[in-house]
């Protein structure tokens, strides 16, 4: 699970780098240049806007997945530590159950024979 989170974080870093480069490119394109039309700039800005919003969504999903992975790891640790205590309690109740069965059987024989 931890390797998956690391790969996911690496992918997000690549996307962040890609978005940063696009911002720089668009910023350079916004400077009045020869041969660059307003339509091209508008299309590029719309595409960049879409990519940035998608990046935010992916970042939010990554953060959510990371927090769920941490909670799952904590839950596994907690349940693993509780296992030995629960095992001991189960063993105690099984022994008590056997003792009570034997006692009831013994008392039934004593009371039944009178």
FIVEX-409798 format. One line per 10 residues: their letters; for each residue y, z, x of N, C-alpha, C, O, CB. Coordinates in pm, 1 decimal. Glycine has a CB too. Layout:
N
A> Y:Z:X:Y:Z:X:Y:Z:X:Y:Z:X:Y:Z:X; ... .
***
This chain:
114
XXXXXXXXXX> -119.1:0.0:84.4:0.0:0.0:0.0:124.6:0.0:88.3:222.0:-69.0:58.3:0.3:122.6:-95.7; 121.7:77.8:197.9:237.6:88.7:285.3:267.8:-45.1:351.3:384.3:-80.7:368.4:215.0:196.5:391.5; 161.8:-121.0:389.5:181.9:-252.2:451.0:250.5:-346.6:352.4:337.0:-425.3:390.9:47.1:-312.0:498.0; 211.3:-338.2:224.8:273.0:-421.7:121.8:422.1:-393.4:111.7:502.8:-485.8:102.1:205.4:-398.6:-14.0; 458.7:-265.6:113.8:599.6:-227.3:104.5:675.8:-279.1:225.9:788.3:-327.2:212.6:614.1:-73.8:93.1; 614.9:-269.6:344.9:680.8:-319.9:465.5:702.4:-471.5:457.2:808.9:-521.3:493.5:597.5:-284.8:590.5; 600.6:-544.7:409.0:615.2:-689.6:395.5:724.9:-722.3:295.5:804.4:-813.8:316.9:482.3:-754.1:352.0; 728.8:-646.7:185.8:830.6:-668.4:83.2:970.0:-643.1:139.5:1062.7:-719.6:112.8:805.0:-577.7:-38.2; 985.1:-536.8:216.7:1114.9:-507.8:276.6:1154.5:-615.8:375.8:1272.3:-650.5:384.6:1112.8:-371.7:345.4; 1059.1:-669.7:450.7:1087.3:-778.6:543.6:1133.9:-903.2:471.4:1225.8:-971.4:516.7:964.7:-810.1:626.3 .
XXXXXXXXXX> 1069.5:-933.4:357.2:1110.0:-1049.0:278.5:1251.5:-1030.7:225.1:1330.1:-1125.5:224.1:1012.2:-1072.3:162.9; 1284.5:-909.7:180.8:1418.7:-884.5:127.7:1522.0:-898.4:238.6:1630.9:-950.7:215.0:1427.1:-744.0:63.6; 1489.7:-852.0:360.3:1582.9:-867.5:472.2:1609.9:-1015.4:499.2:1723.5:-1054.4:526.1:1527.1:-799.2:599.1; 1504.5:-1097.7:492.0:1522.0:-1242.0:511.3:1613.1:-1299.6:403.3:1700.5:-1381.4:432.1:1385.3:-1314.1:509.9; 1592.4:-1256.8:279.9:1675.8:-1305.8:169.8:1820.2:-1261.8:189.7:1912.8:-1339.8:167.3:1622.6:-1255.1:33.9; 1840.1:-1135.3:232.2:1976.3:-1087.3:256.8:2043.1:-1171.7:364.4:2160.2:-1207.4:351.5:1975.3:-938.6:298.4; 1969.9:-1203.7:469.7:2023.0:-1287.2:577.3:2059.6:-1424.9:523.2:2165.7:-1478.7:555.2:1920.8:-1299.8:692.4; 1971.3:-1481.9:441.0:1994.7:-1613.3:382.2:2119.4:-1612.0:294.2:2201.0:-1703.9:300.4:1872.7:-1657.8:300.6; 2134.0:-1507.9:212.6:2251.2:-1497.6:125.1:2377.9:-1483.4:209.0:2479.5:-1545.7:178.1:2237.0:-1377.6:27.9; 2373.3:-1401.6:315.4:2490.2:-1385.3:402.5:2532.0:-1518.6:464.2:2650.9:-1550.0:469.8:2460.4:-1283.2:513.4 .
XXXXXXXXXX> 2435.2:-1596.6:510.3:2465.8:-1726.8:569.7:2528.7:-1817.8:464.6:2624.9:-1889.1:493.2:2337.9:-1792.1:628.7; 2474.2:-1815.3:342.8:2531.8:-1898.9:236.5:2674.2:-1857.1:203.9:2758.5:-1942.7:177.0:2445.8:-1891.7:110.4; 2702.4:-1729.4:205.7:2839.0:-1682.8:180.3:2932.5:-1736.6:288.1:3043.4:-1780.7:257.9:2844.7:-1527.7:175.8; 2888.9:-1733.3:411.9:2971.6:-1784.9:521.4:2993.4:-1935.2:504.6:3104.7:-1984.9:521.8:2905.8:-1755.0:658.5; 2885.7:-2007.3:470.9:2897.6:-2152.7:452.6:2993.6:-2184.7:338.2:3081.1:-2270.2:352.1:2758.9:-2215.6:424.8; 2976.9:-2116.4:226.2:3064.4:-2141.6:111.4:3208.9:-2104.5:145.4:3302.7:-2174.1:106.7:3016.2:-2062.0:-12.3; 3225.2:-1994.7:217.7:3360.7:-1954.7:257.5:3424.7:-2064.6:342.4:3542.2:-2096.9:325.1:3357.8:-1820.4:336.0; 3347.1:-2121.2:433.3:3399.8:-2230.4:515.7:3430.1:-2352.8:429.7:3527.8:-2423.6:454.3:3299.8:-2267.3:627.2; 3346.6:-2377.7:329.0:3367.9:-2493.2:242.9:3490.5:-2475.5:154.3:3552.2:-2573.6:112.7:3245.2:-2517.9:157.1; 3525.5:-2351.9:125.8:3641.5:-2327.8:41.4:3771.6:-2364.5:111.7:3873.4:-2390.8:47.7:3645.1:-2182.7:-1.5 .
XXXXXXXXXX> 3766.3:-2365.5:242.8:3884.6:-2408.9:316.2:3905.7:-2556.9:286.5:3809.6:-2633.8:284.9:3869.4:-2382.9:470.6; 4025.5:-2596.3:264.0:4049.2:-2738.1:232.3:3995.5:-2826.4:343.9:4037.3:-2817.3:459.3:4200.2:-2765.4:210.6; 3903.0:-2911.0:306.5:3843.0:-3001.4:405.1:3848.1:-3143.6:351.3:3855.7:-3167.0:230.7:3696.1:-2959.9:437.8; 3843.7:-3234.5:441.8:3849.1:-3375.9:404.3:3713.1:-3416.0:348.9:3610.3:-3389.0:411.1:3889.0:-3466.0:526.3; 3711.8:-3480.7:231.6:3587.9:-3533.1:175.8:3507.9:-3435.1:92.3:3403.4:-3473.0:39.4:3503.3:-3581.6:284.6; 3551.3:-3312.7:78.1:3478.7:-3214.8:-2.8:3547.9:-3207.6:-137.4:3665.3:-3171.6:-146.0:3473.4:-3073.6:66.6; 3475.4:-3241.6:-241.4:3535.6:-3243.4:-374.2:3522.6:-3107.1:-441.1:3441.7:-3022.9:-402.1:3470.6:-3351.6:-461.2; 3604.5:-3089.3:-541.7:3603.6:-2965.3:-617.8:3471.2:-2949.2:-691.4:3423.3:-2837.0:-707.4:3720.7:-2961.9:-716.8; 3412.0:-3057.4:-735.7:3284.3:-3053.1:-807.7:3174.5:-2998.9:-716.8:3094.6:-2914.7:-757.8:3246.1:-3193.7:-860.3; 3171.3:-3048.2:-592.4:3070.4:-3001.3:-496.9:3089.3:-2852.7:-470.5:2992.7:-2776.5:-469.1:3078.3:-3081.1:-364.4 .
XXXXXXXXXX> 3213.6:-2811.8:-449.7:3239.8:-2669.4:-426.2:3199.0:-2584.8:-546.5:3143.6:-2476.1:-530.6:3388.3:-2647.1:-394.6; 3226.4:-2634.7:-665.7:3189.7:-2560.8:-786.7:3038.8:-2547.4:-798.6:2988.3:-2440.1:-831.6:3246.1:-2629.9:-911.0; 2967.2:-2654.3:-772.2:2820.6:-2650.8:-778.1:2766.2:-2552.2:-675.2:2676.5:-2473.1:-704.4:2761.3:-2792.0:-754.0; 2821.0:-2558.0:-556.1:2774.6:-2466.6:-450.8:2804.5:-2320.8:-486.1:2721.7:-2232.7:-463.4:2840.2:-2502.4:-316.6; 2922.5:-2296.2:-541.4:2957.1:-2159.9:-580.6:2867.6:-2108.9:-694.3:2827.9:-1992.4:-694.5:3103.8:-2153.4:-622.7; 2836.3:-2195.4:-789.9:2746.4:-2156.6:-899.6:2607.6:-2124.3:-844.9:2545.4:-2025.3:-883.5:2737.5:-2269.3:-1005.9; 2561.1:-2208.4:-756.0:2427.5:-2185.5:-696.0:2427.1:-2055.2:-617.1:2331.9:-1977.5:-624.9:2386.7:-2304.2:-603.4; 2532.0:-2032.2:-542.2:2541.0:-1907.5:-466.2:2544.3:-1787.2:-559.1:2479.6:-1685.8:-532.8:2665.1:-1908.1:-376.7; 2619.1:-1798.3:-666.6:2626.3:-1689.8:-763.5:2488.7:-1659.8:-821.7:2451.0:-1543.6:-836.5:2724.7:-1724.4:-875.3; 2413.8:-1764.9:-854.9:2278.3:-1746.8:-907.5:2188.2:-1678.1:-804.3:2111.0:-1588.1:-837.4:2218.1:-1882.9:-948.5 .
XXXXXXXXXX> 2199.6:-1721.9:-680.0:2116.0:-1664.7:-574.9:2150.4:-1518.1:-550.1:2060.9:-1436.1:-529.4:2131.4:-1744.7:-445.7; 2278.1:-1484.9:-552.1:2319.6:-1346.4:-530.5:2270.0:-1257.8:-644.1:2223.0:-1146.7:-619.6:2473.0:-1336.8:-518.3; 2279.9:-1305.6:-768.3:2232.1:-1224.7:-880.6:2080.2:-1209.1:-873.8:2028.1:-1101.4:-903.0:2273.7:-1288.5:-1015.4; 2009.4:-1314.0:-836.1:1864.3:-1304.6:-822.0:1828.2:-1209.4:-709.0:1730.5:-1135.0:-718.2:1803.1:-1443.3:-796.6; 1906.7:-1212.1:-603.3:1884.6:-1119.4:-491.6:1900.5:-975.2:-538.1:1821.6:-888.9:-499.7:1982.5:-1149.1:-375.8; 2001.5:-948.2:-620.3:2021.5:-812.7:-673.3:1901.5:-768.9:-755.9:1856.0:-655.0:-745.2:2149.5:-806.0:-758.6; 1850.4:-859.9:-838.5:1733.3:-827.8:-920.2:1613.7:-795.6:-831.6:1542.5:-697.9:-854.8:1699.6:-944.2:-1014.9; 1592.5:-878.1:-730.6:1479.5:-854.7:-640.0:1496.4:-725.0:-561.9:1399.2:-652.9:-539.5:1464.1:-971.9:-543.1; 1618.6:-695.1:-520.7:1644.3:-569.5:-450.0:1614.5:-450.7:-540.2:1554.5:-352.6:-496.3:1790.1:-563.8:-400.7; 1656.1:-459.1:-665.7:1628.5:-352.1:-761.4:1477.6:-335.7:-782.0:1426.9:-223.5:-785.4:1698.1:-381.2:-896.1 .
XXXXXXXXXX> 1406.4:-447.4:-795.8:1261.2:-441.9:-811.7:1195.2:-380.7:-689.2:1102.8:-300.3:-701.7:1204.9:-581.6:-837.4; 1242.5:-418.9:-569.5:1186.7:-362.9:-446.6:1207.9:-212.7:-441.6:1115.6:-137.7:-409.8:1249.5:-429.2:-323.7; 1330.0:-167.8:-473.1:1359.2:-24.6:-471.6:1271.8:49.6:-571.3:1221.9:158.5:-542.7:1506.8:0.4:-502.3; 1253.6:-10.4:-689.4:1169.4:50.4:-791.7:1024.7:61.1:-743.5:959.6:164.0:-761.6:1176.2:-30.7:-922.0; 975.8:-45.7:-682.3:838.0:-44.9:-631.4:821.9:56.0:-518.6:719.4:123.7:-510.8:798.0:-184.8:-582.4; 920.6:66.9:-432.1:913.9:164.7:-323.3:911.7:307.1:-377.1:835.2:390.8:-329.0:1032.2:146.8:-228.2; 995.2:334.6:-476.6:997.2:470.2:-532.7:866.1:500.3:-603.9:816.1:612.6:-595.9:1115.7:487.2:-630.2; 808.7:400.6:-674.4:679.0:423.1:-738.8:569.5:442.8:-635.5:478.6:523.2:-656.8:643.7:306.0:-830.6; 576.2:370.9:-523.7:477.0:388.2:-417.9:486.6:528.5:-358.5:384.0:591.2:-331.8:495.9:281.8:-307.8; 607.7:578.3:-337.6:625.6:714.1:-286.6:571.8:817.5:-385.0:503.9:912.2:-345.2:773.5:740.9:-257.9 .
XXXXXXXXXX> 602.4:799.0:-514.2:552.7:892.7:-615.1:400.4:890.5:-621.0:337.4:995.0:-637.7:611.4:859.2:-753.1; 341.3:772.9:-607.5:195.7:761.7:-609.1:135.3:832.1:-488.7:34.5:901.7:-501.2:152.8:614.5:-611.5; 195.9:814.5:-373.1:146.9:880.6:-252.0:155.7:1032.5:-266.8:62.4:1104.1:-230.2:227.2:834.1:-128.4; 267.2:1081.5:-320.2:282.1:1225.6:-342.7:179.3:1275.9:-443.1:122.9:1383.8:-425.5:423.7:1258.1:-391.9; 155.2:1199.1:-547.0:57.3:1237.7:-648.9:-82.8:1243.9:-589.0:-158.3:1336.8:-617.7:60.4:1138.9:-767.1; -117.6:1147.1:-507.1:-248.7:1146.5:-442.1:-263.0:1268.4:-352.5:-367.3:1333.8:-352.9:-268.9:1017.2:-360.4; -159.7:1299.4:-276.0:-163.5:1415.8:-187.6:-180.7:1544.2:-267.9:-261.4:1630.2:-232.6:-35.7:1423.0:-102.9; -104.5:1556.3:-375.6:-112.7:1676.3:-459.9:-251.6:1691.4:-521.5:-309.2:1800.2:-519.5:-6.6:1670.9:-570.8; -304.7:1583.1:-575.8:-435.3:1590.7:-640.2:-547.2:1615.2:-539.3:-645.1:1683.2:-570.0:-462.6:1463.2:-717.7; -532.8:1560.5:-420.7:-632.1:1584.2:-316.6:-633.9:1731.1:-276.3:-740.6:1788.6:-254.9:-603.9:1496.0:-194.6 .
XXXXXXXXXX> -516.5:1791.5:-265.9:-510.8:1933.0:-227.6:-565.3:2022.5:-338.5:-619.1:2129.4:-309.8:-366.8:1973.4:-193.7; -552.4:1981.5:-463.6:-601.3:2061.8:-576.2:-751.3:2047.4:-596.8:-811.5:2129.1:-666.5:-528.9:2022.6:-703.4; -812.8:1946.0:-538.3:-953.6:1917.7:-561.8:-1043.3:2034.4:-520.7:-1133.8:2072.1:-595.1:-994.4:1792.5:-486.8; -1018.8:2091.5:-403.2:-1105.4:2200.0:-356.0:-1095.7:2322.1:-447.9:-1197.1:2385.9:-476.1:-1068.2:2239.2:-211.8; -976.0:2355.1:-494.5:-957.9:2468.2:-585.5:-1031.8:2443.1:-717.1:-1100.6:2531.7:-767.7:-807.8:2492.9:-612.2; -1018.0:2325.4:-770.8:-1085.7:2291.2:-896.1:-1237.5:2289.2:-878.5:-1311.7:2327.8:-968.8:-1037.2:2155.1:-947.5; -1282.1:2244.7:-763.7:-1425.8:2243.2:-734.5:-1481.9:2384.9:-731.9:-1589.8:2410.9:-785.3:-1452.8:2173.1:-600.2; -1408.2:2475.8:-669.4:-1451.6:2616.0:-664.7:-1454.6:2676.6:-805.0:-1548.9:2748.0:-839.3:-1358.4:2698.4:-573.2; -1353.4:2649.3:-885.5:-1351.4:2699.1:-1023.1:-1467.3:2642.4:-1104.0:-1529.9:2715.4:-1180.8:-1218.7:2664.1:-1090.5; -1496.6:2515.7:-1088.5:-1607.6:2453.9:-1159.4:-1738.8:2520.9:-1121.6:-1820.9:2551.7:-1208.0:-1613.8:2303.8:-1129.4 .
XXXXXXXXXX> -1757.9:2543.1:-993.0:-1879.9:2608.8:-945.3:-1890.9:2749.5:-1003.6:-1999.0:2790.7:-1045.8:-1881.9:2614.6:-791.0; -1780.1:2823.2:-1006.2:-1779.6:2959.0:-1062.6:-1818.3:2956.8:-1210.0:-1900.8:3037.0:-1253.9:-1640.9:3024.1:-1045.6; -1758.9:2864.9:-1286.9:-1790.0:2859.0:-1429.6:-1933.5:2814.6:-1454.4:-1995.1:2859.7:-1551.0:-1694.0:2764.9:-1500.3; -1987.8:2728.8:-1371.3:-2128.4:2688.5:-1385.7:-2221.1:2806.9:-1359.1:-2320.3:2826.6:-1429.3:-2161.8:2572.1:-1289.6; -2187.6:2884.8:-1257.1:-2269.3:3003.3:-1227.7:-2257.8:3105.8:-1340.8:-2357.7:3166.2:-1379.8:-2226.1:3067.1:-1093.0; -2137.5:3125.5:-1393.3:-2115.9:3218.1:-1505.1:-2193.1:3170.6:-1628.3:-2254.7:3250.9:-1698.4:-1964.5:3230.7:-1537.8; -2189.7:3043.9:-1653.3:-2262.9:2986.9:-1767.2:-2412.5:3012.8:-1753.7:-2478.3:3051.4:-1850.3:-2236.3:2835.4:-1778.4; -2466.0:2991.6:-1633.7:-2608.3:3019.5:-1609.5:-2640.9:3166.2:-1629.2:-2743.2:3200.5:-1688.3:-2647.8:2977.0:-1468.9; -2553.2:3253.1:-1579.2:-2574.6:3397.5:-1593.9:-2575.6:3437.5:-1741.5:-2661.7:3514.0:-1785.1:-2465.6:3476.2:-1518.3; -2479.0:3385.1:-1818.2:-2470.5:3419.5:-1960.9:-2593.3:3366.9:-2034.9:-2646.1:3436.8:-2121.4:-2340.6:3361.6:-2024.0 .
XXXXXXXXXX> -2639.9:3247.7:-2004.3:-2761.6:3194.9:-2066.9:-2881.8:3285.8:-2040.3:-2957.8:3320.2:-2130.8:-2790.8:3053.1:-2015.4; -2896.1:3323.4:-1912.6:-3007.7:3412.1:-1877.3:-2996.5:3545.3:-1948.7:-3096.6:3599.2:-1995.7:-3012.9:3434.7:-1726.2; -2874.8:3599.3:-1957.4:-2853.2:3727.4:-2023.4:-2886.6:3718.0:-2171.9:-2953.6:3805.7:-2226.4:-2708.4:3773.7:-2004.4; -2840.2:3611.9:-2236.9:-2868.7:3593.9:-2380.1:-3018.8:3577.5:-2402.3:-3074.3:3634.2:-2496.4:-2792.4:3470.9:-2436.5; -3083.2:3501.8:-2317.6:-3228.8:3482.3:-2328.5:-3302.4:3614.5:-2311.0:-3396.3:3644.8:-2384.6:-3278.2:3380.2:-2223.7; -3258.8:3692.5:-2212.9:-3321.2:3822.3:-2188.1:-3299.8:3915.5:-2307.3:-3393.6:3982.0:-2351.3:-3264.5:3885.9:-2059.4; -3177.8:3920.7:-2359.5:-3148.9:4008.6:-2473.0:-3224.5:3963.1:-2598.1:-3269.8:4046.6:-2676.4:-2997.4:4012.1:-2500.9; -3238.5:3833.1:-2617.4:-3316.4:3781.9:-2730.6:-3462.0:3826.4:-2720.8:-3523.1:3861.7:-2821.7:-3308.5:3628.2:-2736.4; -3518.0:3825.0:-2599.6:-3656.6:3868.5:-2581.8:-3670.2:4018.2:-2608.7:-3765.9:4060.8:-2673.4:-3705.6:3835.4:-2439.6; -3574.6:4099.2:-2559.3:-3580.3:4245.2:-2579.9:-3564.0:4280.1:-2726.5:-3640.0:4360.7:-2780.2:-3471.8:4316.2:-2497.3 .
XXXX> -3463.6:4218.8:-2793.1:-3435.3:4251.0:-2932.3:-3546.1:4190.2:-3021.1:-3586.4:4251.7:-3119.8:-3293.4:4197.7:-2974.2; -3593.6:4073.8:-2987.2:-3695.8:4009.1:-3066.2:-3830.9:4079.8:-3060.0:-3908.9:4070.1:-3154.8:-3711.1:3868.2:-3021.4; -3860.6:4150.4:-2951.4:-3989.9:4217.5:-2936.1:-3993.1:4352.3:-3006.9:-4101.8:4409.2:-3017.3:-4021.9:4236.4:-2788.9; -3886.3:4406.4:-3054.7:-3885.1:4536.1:-3122.2:-3923.0:4524.2:-3261.5:-3927.1:4624.2:-3333.1:-3753.9:4600.3:-3113.8 .
***
